[in-house]
């Protein structure tokens, strides 16, 4: 049983990669496609569509979604410029968090020496 599921998952991986390549799209660099595929197989339809109207992946609306928003509803498929912008934003946020942590450590460290 598990072997059949693995074959289905691998088939879906290849289908998604081929579709993304055909349309010059990038797969979500954070969650990746396995998260989406497993969710899809678990519920039997697009797990991101609350109306359950999207019953296949990639769904018919995916490309229109990407053209409109830079990514599809599930955020599985991204146009290249949009994903680069997203990754740069993520890196900046992480760098800002690190600077904030370092600043807090400096403040705490400065306060330690003043206590008697």
C-alpha positions as CSV (number, residue, x, y, z in Angstrom):
1,X,0.0,0.0,0.0
2,X,2.7,2.5,1.0
3,X,4.7,1.6,-2.2
4,X,1.7,2.6,-4.3
5,X,1.4,5.9,-2.4
6,X,5.2,6.5,-2.9
7,X,4.7,6.0,-6.6
8,X,1.8,8.4,-6.7
9,X,3.8,11.0,-4.8
10,X,6.8,10.6,-7.1
11,X,4.5,10.9,-10.1
12,X,3.0,14.1,-8.7
13,X,6.5,15.5,-8.0
14,X,7.5,15.0,-11.6
15,X,4.2,16.4,-12.9
16,X,4.7,19.5,-10.7
17,X,8.3,20.0,-11.7
18,X,7.5,19.6,-15.4
19,X,4.6,22.1,-15.2
20,X,6.7,24.6,-13.3
21,X,9.5,24.3,-15.8
22,X,7.1,24.6,-18.8
23,X,5.9,27.9,-17.4
24,X,9.3,29.1,-16.1
25,X,8.1,29.1,-12.5
26,X,10.0,28.4,-9.2
27,X,8.8,26.0,-6.5
28,X,8.3,27.5,-3.1
29,X,11.8,27.7,-1.5
30,X,10.6,27.5,2.0
31,X,8.0,24.8,2.2
32,X,8.9,23.0,-0.9
33,X,6.6,20.8,-2.9
34,X,6.5,17.8,-0.6
35,X,4.4,19.7,2.0
36,X,1.9,20.6,-0.7
37,X,1.8,17.1,-2.3
38,X,1.3,15.4,1.1
39,X,-1.5,17.8,2.0
40,X,-3.1,17.3,-1.5
41,X,-3.1,13.5,-1.1
42,X,-4.3,13.7,2.4
43,X,-7.5,15.7,1.6
44,X,-8.0,14.8,-2.0
45,X,-8.1,18.4,-3.4
46,X,-6.1,21.6,-3.2
47,X,-5.7,22.1,0.6
48,X,-5.4,25.8,0.1
49,X,-8.8,26.2,-1.5
50,X,-11.5,26.4,1.1
51,X,-14.2,26.0,-1.5
52,X,-12.7,22.7,-2.6
53,X,-13.3,23.7,-6.2
54,X,-9.6,23.1,-7.1
55,X,-9.4,19.3,-7.4
56,X,-6.1,18.9,-9.1
57,X,-2.6,20.2,-8.7
58,X,-1.4,22.2,-10.5
59,X,-5.0,23.5,-10.7
60,X,-6.3,25.3,-13.7
61,X,-6.2,28.6,-11.9
62,X,-2.5,28.4,-10.9
63,X,-1.0,30.2,-13.9
64,X,-3.6,33.0,-13.7
65,X,-2.9,33.3,-9.9
66,X,0.9,33.6,-10.6
67,X,0.4,36.3,-13.3
68,X,-1.9,38.3,-10.9
69,X,-0.1,37.9,-7.5
70,X,3.4,36.5,-8.3
71,X,2.4,33.1,-6.9
72,X,-0.4,30.7,-6.9
73,X,-3.1,30.4,-4.2
74,X,-1.0,27.7,-2.3
75,X,2.2,29.7,-2.9
76,X,3.7,26.5,-4.4
77,X,4.5,28.1,-7.8
78,X,6.2,31.5,-7.9
79,X,7.4,33.7,-10.7
80,X,11.2,34.1,-10.5
81,X,11.2,37.9,-9.7
82,X,8.6,37.4,-6.9
83,X,10.5,34.5,-5.2
84,X,13.8,36.5,-5.3
85,X,12.0,39.4,-3.7
86,X,10.5,37.1,-1.1
87,X,13.9,35.5,-0.3
88,X,15.6,38.9,0.0
89,X,12.9,40.0,2.4
90,X,13.3,36.9,4.5
91,X,17.1,37.4,4.6
92,X,16.6,41.0,5.7
93,X,14.2,40.0,8.4
94,X,16.6,37.4,9.7
95,X,19.5,39.9,9.7
96,X,17.3,42.5,11.6
97,X,16.4,39.8,14.1
98,X,20.0,39.0,14.7
99,X,21.0,42.7,15.1
100,X,18.1,43.1,17.6
101,X,19.3,40.0,19.6
102,X,22.9,41.3,19.6
103,X,21.8,44.8,20.7
104,X,19.8,43.2,23.6
105,X,22.8,41.1,24.6
106,X,24.9,44.3,24.7
107,X,22.4,46.1,26.8
108,X,22.1,43.2,29.2
109,X,25.9,42.8,29.3
110,X,26.4,46.5,30.1
111,X,23.9,46.3,33.0
112,X,25.7,43.3,34.6
113,X,28.9,45.3,35.3
114,X,26.9,48.2,37.0
115,X,25.3,46.0,39.7
116,X,27.0,45.9,43.1
